[in-house]
Amino acid sequence: MNLIGGVLSYPSIKLYEEVAFIAYHFHWTLENILTLDHSERQRWVKEIGKINQKHQT
């Protein structure tokens, strides 16, 4: 796939899910969460998910 000059955007539904997930678990503000770059936000989602899995077993 060749995307010369194209812009790929992150699906807004996914962004809302990530923000809601982090806000719910860490009680961070929307502004604080949105200052995270994409990879850092995804890392927090992954870490929270691992914590949740440990607590379910």
C-alpha positions in Angstrom: 0.0 0.0 0.0 1.5 3.3 -1.1 0.3 6.4 0.6 2.2 9.4 -0.8 0.9 12.5 0.8 -2.0 10.7 2.5 -3.0 11.1 6.1 -4.1 8.1 8.1 -6.2 9.1 11.1 -6.8 7.1 14.3 -10.5 6.0 14.4 -12.3 8.3 16.8 -14.2 5.4 18.4 -10.9 3.8 19.4 -9.7 7.1 20.9 -12.9 7.5 22.9 -12.5 3.9 24.2 -8.9 4.5 25.2 -9.7 7.8 26.9 -12.7 6.3 28.8 -10.7 3.3 29.9 -7.8 5.3 31.3 -10.1 8.0 32.9 -12.2 5.3 34.5 -9.2 3.5 36.1 -6.8 6.3 36.9 -9.3 9.2 37.2 -7.2 11.4 35.0 -8.7 14.3 33.2 -9.5 14.4 29.6 -6.9 17.1 29.0 -4.2 15.0 30.8 -5.0 11.9 28.7 -5.1 13.8 25.4 -1.6 15.2 26.1 -0.3 11.6 25.9 1.0 10.6 22.5 -0.6 7.7 20.8 1.9 5.0 21.7 2.1 6.2 25.4 -1.7 6.1 25.6 -1.8 2.6 24.2 0.8 1.5 26.7 -1.3 2.7 29.6 -4.3 0.9 28.2 -2.2 -2.3 28.0 -0.8 -1.9 31.5 -4.3 -1.3 33.0 -5.6 -4.3 31.1 -2.8 -6.5 32.6 -3.7 -5.3 36.1 -7.4 -6.1 35.5 -6.5 -9.6 34.3 -4.4 -10.3 37.4 -7.3 -9.2 39.7 -9.9 -11.4 37.9 -7.9 -14.6 38.6 
